[in-house]
Amino acid sequence: MGALFGPAGNSDSFSRQYKSSLDAPEWIRAMGLDAYEYQCGKGVHIGEATARALGERARTAGIRLSLHAPYFINLANPAPESLEKTIGYVLSACRAAGWMGADRVVIHTGALMKRTRREALDTARHSLAAVAAACDGAGYGHITLCPETMGKINQLGDLDEVLELCQVDERLLPTVDFGHLYARSLGEAEGEEATEAILDRMAAALGAERASRFHSHFSRIQFTPKGGEKMHLTFGQTEFGPDHLPLMRALARRGWSPTVICESAGTQAEDARTMKRAYEQFCAAEKGSAT
């Protein structure tokens, strides 16, 4: 199986035609895509009946579902009451994911809160272990938690930090957001060499097989010199990167099969289709060179 591609939430073009996300799977399939990340960033508000209906439509359309947990999760907050809330947020996300048949839940790593990166990371490791245990206890052990690389410099969640978090449990997979890595590096994490280095680092930390199944977000992102990520852009806004072609070429060359979710600002399905077409062209070229 090759890489899967799809949007995070609904493109503007979808929302102009439809009022309900229940129509999204069939629309996404018609776009030639095969994945959909349901957004619960502002809280898990979807009901069981709607989630199950969405899941059934996704299965019929052959769309792989993932779910983004609430943005306000902070694994790095050392307060016990914060961990209690975090566990609750993740369990509610997993419950909704279970209803709809989504097999991955993306979670944010959190903020430093005026501590060293090491102190924040140690707290996040402890919190993530507690979250994973709570998920197992609630019957959600089949759902993969995917801590995400973050785009702001003062947030926990550079590539190495997320890969270390994934050492907490062998079932965890990273959500590698290439736009976020580009933004927090102030534009340095872009191009062939940088992309290959990111993938090599993942393989070294997780093993090639596990790394090859990673979850991913991708979009162009505007950044500021002091803060990192400022705002998501579209593929048509080329003043900022990263360019998608180096990643598509690298995935095809390596034969990796991640789920690549596009987070472009309003054109996420269209830009996901652009990525998939480029990836398929590189895969065809790889096959041609091998014969």
Disulfide bonds with the S-S distance in Angstrom:
none
